[in-house]
Amino acid sequence: MPADLFTDEWLAECNRALADQPNARGTGAARLVVAELITQSPPGRHDAITLIADDAGVRLAAGEDPGASAWLTVSMPDAEALHDGSIDPARALIEGRIRIRGDFRAVVDAMGLLAAAHGALRTRTSPGG
């Protein structure tokens, strides 16, 4: 059973999934830092996480990195739908369910990395996975 979204256990599961991705061994490109800010976050869950991709690999960290090149803000219900794959990120953006500040391209790159990790995470935590 997967851990609750935005808990320390969930971050650890995501980081294991990210480490298993082929592009996790170092980006070879400029450092990518994107923060996700979550509104309506319940107690016991982080209200911000940061994706970092650099020569050391790809990972998530609890909290907001003030040096991020982009921030996306999403409500907890929409974050859950995005992370479980039940809504399309492009549609959520068009509908205003995701707000972006900063470098839009960085958010697109980060979402691509996260999508691959979430697919791997769903496979790991599904029955028989």
C-alpha positions in Angstrom: 0.0 0.0 0.0 1.5 3.4 -0.9 2.3 5.9 1.7 0.1 9.0 2.1 1.0 11.7 -0.3 3.5 14.3 1.0 4.6 12.4 4.1 8.2 11.5 4.9 7.5 7.9 4.0 6.1 9.0 0.6 9.1 11.2 0.0 11.4 8.2 0.7 9.3 5.9 -1.7 9.4 8.6 -4.4 13.2 9.0 -4.0 13.7 5.3 -4.4 11.6 5.3 -7.5 13.5 8.4 -8.9 16.8 6.7 -8.2 15.7 3.8 -10.3 14.9 6.0 -13.3 17.5 5.9 -16.2 17.8 9.7 -16.1 18.5 9.7 -12.3 22.2 9.3 -12.5 22.8 13.0 -13.2 21.2 15.4 -15.5 24.2 16.5 -17.5 22.3 19.8 -17.9 21.8 22.8 -15.8 20.5 22.3 -12.2 16.7 22.1 -12.1 14.9 23.1 -8.9 11.1 23.3 -8.8 9.0 23.7 -5.7 5.5 22.4 -5.3 3.3 24.3 -2.8 0.3 22.4 -1.5 -2.8 24.3 -0.1 -5.2 22.5 2.2 -2.5 20.1 3.3 -3.7 18.1 6.3 -1.7 17.7 9.5 1.2 15.3 9.3 1.9 16.1 5.6 4.3 18.5 4.1 2.8 21.7 2.5 5.8 22.1 0.2 8.2 19.7 -1.6 11.1 20.5 -3.9 12.3 18.5 -6.9 16.1 18.8 -7.4 17.8 17.5 -10.5 21.5 18.0 -10.8 24.8 16.1 -11.3 24.1 14.2 -8.1 20.8 12.9 -9.5 17.1 13.5 -9.1 15.4 13.7 -5.7 12.6 15.2 -3.7 13.1 17.2 -0.5 10.6 18.3 2.1 10.0 22.1 2.1 10.3 24.9 -0.3 13.7 25.8 -1.7 13.9 29.6 -2.0 16.4 29.2 -4.8 13.9 27.4 -7.0 13.6 28.5 -10.6 9.8 27.8 -10.5 7.0 27.2 -8.1 3.7 25.5 -8.7 0.8 25.8 -6.4 -2.0 23.2 -6.2 -4.7 22.2 -3.7 -4.3 18.9 -1.9 -7.3 17.3 -3.7 -5.8 18.3 -7.0 -2.3 17.2 -6.0 -3.7 13.8 -5.1 -5.4 13.6 -8.5 -2.3 14.7 -10.3 -0.1 12.2 -8.4 -2.4 9.3 -8.9 -2.8 10.0 -12.6 -6.5 10.7 -12.5 -6.2 14.2 -14.0 -3.9 15.3 -16.8 -1.4 18.0 -15.7 -2.0 20.0 -19.0 -5.8 20.0 -18.4 -5.3 21.0 -14.7 -3.1 23.9 -15.9 -5.6 25.1 -18.5 -8.4 24.8 -15.9 -6.5 26.9 -13.4 -6.1 24.1 -10.9 -2.3 24.5 -11.0 -0.7 28.0 -10.7 2.9 28.4 -11.9 5.3 31.2 -11.0 8.8 31.4 -12.5 10.3 29.4 -15.3 7.5 27.5 -17.0 10.0 25.3 -18.9 11.5 24.1 -15.5 8.0 23.0 -14.4 7.5 21.1 -17.7 10.9 19.3 -17.2 10.1 18.6 -13.5 6.7 17.2 -14.4 8.3 14.8 -16.9 10.7 13.5 -14.3 7.9 13.1 -11.7 5.6 11.4 -14.2 8.2 8.7 -14.8 8.8 8.3 -11.1 5.1 8.1 -10.3 4.6 5.4 -12.9 7.3 3.4 -11.3 6.0 4.1 -7.8 2.5 2.9 -8.8 4.0 -0.3 -10.2 6.0 -0.9 -7.0 3.0 -0.3 -4.7 0.3 -2.1 -6.7 -0.6 -5.7 -5.7 1.8 -8.1 -7.3 4.2 -5.1 -8.1 
